[in-house]
């Protein structure tokens, strides 16, 4: 028994010595030229790896460096650079047959640059294409010709991916801490993959699915199915290069399929603290967007087949087409919604840069909107109509704001402004909003009509007319009272159009005079009286001698 223990001990010692000696007896570096050549041939790019070291305990060959060349059309900087490459191998064939059977690849801390040209071509599209640089493996008598590159598992750990467009002013999107797993990889078959990463600037992304077979002509047209989950995306950072005025945080869940150069994608987007205009403030409620997109990978254009916008109980629809021009998405769509609760929509107004009078708020009522939305996403134009019904502008006394007109018309004061109906045609651009055909009917006030402009800073310049319901002056019964609205949306200023009022009243009175010979005297006296009433007697007082 004692002798058996000694024998076992000796055998274990011999095996340990052999295991420790194998890395010196089997030179993994002898396979490096063949491995580089086969990888270069498979990728269609020159591949360079560092010195290979064999680790018997882990069953792997490790290289201290990996570099994959860039497509010549995209520059000379490397497409991929990695700190290290670990190649899982079958030890038995390696030790006894000097044959390198690769079972897995682990690429540690790679730096990957993904670029798209103005024509829409990606720098990874040519991967797999045969080039002069990808020379066939040497066939010496040392066993390199027996190299087997079948890969069951590919891992990328702690990577950094930069995704952008060619051009010095294009800011790329950066993915950090990228971990990617590909199982049972074979170019001619479907294989599963999973990716998770952090987006620089804020956000996390998870992507799972299946891809393959690899499209030999262009990798980007490879069939695939995906499930995408993005959480807490910083919109300002992600869209800085295409839509710098948009900000907030967004979460997205989507799934889709691609094949034949077509991508079908459906999903739900939820945005918080959303800002959509340059001088906007964050929306006070989350905004939801359920969508379905049909995208053409070749033309970089597509159709938004479904676009349901949700703000609390309010819902609207956005559908249309989009295309990429000069690297920027351009939209041609219709936005429509009817009977939408006004208080819900009011929560979105700050995000659009639309302000209400200071301290006021909208209560009750419904809204209807029909707009054509066109142009690049960083300079959208909205053209159409908007209307409100049975709503209240609380804490805003329109009668008091129109004090000078009130003296003439007998408008009653009220702490709130009750709007029976409001309708307008408008054209919104980044340079401001042009308003036409404005019609506003308020309880206790009457009907206001007019047109004007609103600047991006919410400065007002309107020419209006008020048809008053009740009046203290018989001369003004059934007469439109012209006035101006200036100041800002937060603090509007109402000024009477004295000249316009005198002119319209004079014409009206001249036409109603029975005796033409008295026209001038009667019209002049009554017009002067109107001005006196309008200004509250101020003009007369100023003309009296001190």
Secondary structure, DSSP 8 states (H G I E B T S, - for coil): -HHHHHHHHHHHHHHHHHHHHHHHHS-GGGGHHHHHHHHHHHHTS-EEE--EEEETTTTEEEES-EEE---GGG-SS-SEEESEEEEEE-HHHHHHH---BEEEEEEES-EEEEEE-TTS-BTTTTTT---TTS------TTSGGG-B--EEEEEEEEEEEEEEESSTT---EEEEEEEEEEEEE-TTS-EEEEEEEEETTS-EEEEEEEE-S--SS-GGG--EEEEEEEEEEEHHHHTTTT-TT-EEEEEEEEEEEEETTEEEEEEEEEEEEEE-STT----SS-EEEEEEEEEETTTTEEEEEEEEEEETTEEEEEEEEEEEETTEEEEEEEEEEEEEEHHHHHHHHGGGT---STT-EEES-EEEEEEEEEEETTS-EEEEEEEEEEEEEET--HHHHTHHHHHHH-----SSEEEEEEEEEEEEETTEEEEEEEEEEETTTEEEEEEEEE-TT-BEEEEEEEEESS-S-GGGTT-EEEEEEEEBSSSEEEEE-HHHHHHHHHHHHHHH-S-GGGHHHHHHHHHHHHHHHHTTTHHHHHHS--
